Amino acid sequence: MNTLFIKRLITSFFILFLLIVLFNQTILAEDTFSLPNQSANPGSFVYKFKRGWEKLEEKFQFSNDSKISFYDKLTLKRLSELKYVSDHDLLSEFQTSSERFSYQAGVLSEYLNGISASKENKEKVIEEFSKYSDILASIRDKHSFRSSYWLYIQQNMDSLKELSLKLK
């Protein structure tokens, strides 16, 4: 084999290795809990259709487990959307995204209490709410210089604490 080819191959693997190491460290440094990317976010034309589809999809959740899973996923989606709104400074969508998140977290916890869900299910949600609060704290801190936007996030965090207490 040509020595130039071998050198290029080794260099390529080394660069790939460095990128993987750097990428993994960035993810771990940001937070250990990752949010899913959404195909449609608040402010986009398609978002209304996405929300309509979710409302229709909710009607087809028949078992308690499927409803719990559905509400749990929706709560995570709402948090992801709120982070998106924050990251992209879509301030016109900030309040409604914050309200949607709190509402969805409330729906999940009220459903769990309403069906007398298992202790494991409730503890899992309480743990998730704790992780969500960490993400919300970083969003709140990002907007602390804006007079009212950080208050929405603080209200979300307070709601999660209250809902967690109700689940215990």
N, C-alpha and C positions, 0 to 999 in steps of 0.2 A: 504494500500500500504506500501511497504517497505520504510523506511526512507532513506536508502542508495540509492534507485532508485530515490527518490524525490530530494535528494541532487545532484545526477549526472545530472538529468534533469535540475535543476536550474543552475548548473554550465555550462552545455552545452548551454543553452539559453544565459547566461551571456557572454560566450566566443563568441558566434555567434553575439550578440549585439555589443561587442567591435570590432570585425572584420568589421562589417558593418560600424560602426562609423569611424574607422580608414581608411577603404577603401574610403569612401566618402570624408573624409578630404584630403586624398592624391590626389584624382582626382581634387577637387576644388583648392588645393594649386598649382597644376601644371599649369593648365589653364582651363578656363571655356569653351573652345572650344575643342572638342575631334576629333581626326582624325580616320577614319576607318582603321582597319587592312586590309592589302591586302593579297590575297591568293598567289600571285606570286610577287616577288620584283626584282628590277634590280640585275643582277648577277646570277640569278637562271636560270636553263635550261628552265623552263616553261614560263619564262617572255616573250620570243619572241612570243610564241603562244598566250599569253594573249594580247599582243600588236596587233597581227594580227587579233584576234577576235574583238578587239575594232575598228579597221579600217573597218572591215566588218560590224560591228554593226552600225557604223556611217552612212553607206549607206542606212540603213533602218529607219532613222529618217526623216520623211516626213514633219511634221508640224513645224512651227517656235518654238512653245512651247516645243516640244519634243527635238528639236536641242539645244535649250537653256539649258534645263535640262540635256541633255547628255553632252554638253561641260562643264557645271558647275560641274557635277559629275567627269568628267575626270580631271578637274583642281584640285579638291580636292584629287583625287587619286594620281596625280603627286606630290602634296605636301606631302601626306602620304608616298609615295615612297622616296622622298627626305629626310624626317625625318628618315625613316628606314635606308637609306644609311648612314646618319650622326650618328645615334645611334649605328650602327654596324661597324662603321669606314671602310666602303667599299670605300676607297679613289679612287680606280680605276673607280668607278661608279659615283663619286661625280659631276664631270663636266657635264656629259651627263644628269644626273638626274636634275641638276639645269637648264640646257638648255631646257629639256622637260617641266619642270614646267613653265618657262617663255613663251615658245612657246604656251602651252595650255592656259595660262591666256590671251595671245594675241589673240588667236583664238576666245575665248569667247567674249572678249571685241570688237573685230572687227566685229564679227557676230552681236552683239547687236547694234552697230553703223550702220552696213550695212542694217539692216532691219528696222531701226528707231524704236527700241523696246520702250516699255512703260517706263515712268519715274520710276515706281515702280520696274520694272525688273532691270534697271540700278542702282538704289539706293541699291537694294538688293546685287548686285554684288560688288558695291563699299564698302558696309559694310563687305562683305565676304573678300574682298581684304585687308581690314584693319585688320581683325582677322588673316588672313594669314601672314600679316607683323609681327604681334606679335610673331607668332610661328617661323617665319624666323629669327627674332631678337634673339631668344633663341638659334637657331641653329648656327647663326653667332657668337654669344658670346662663344659658346662651341668650335668653331674652330678658335678663334681669335689668338691663339698661332701658328697656322700653317700659313705659309707665304701667300699662295694664296687661300686656300679653303674658307676663310671667304669672300673673294672678290666675289666669285660666288654668295653667299647668299646676299651680299649687292647689287649686280646687280639685283637679283630677287626682292629685296625690292624696288629698284629704278624703275624697270619696272612696278611694281604694282602701284606705285605713279603716274607714267606717264599715265598708262592705265586708272586709276581712273579719272585723270583730263580730259582725252579724252571722258570719259563716261558722264561727267557733262554737 
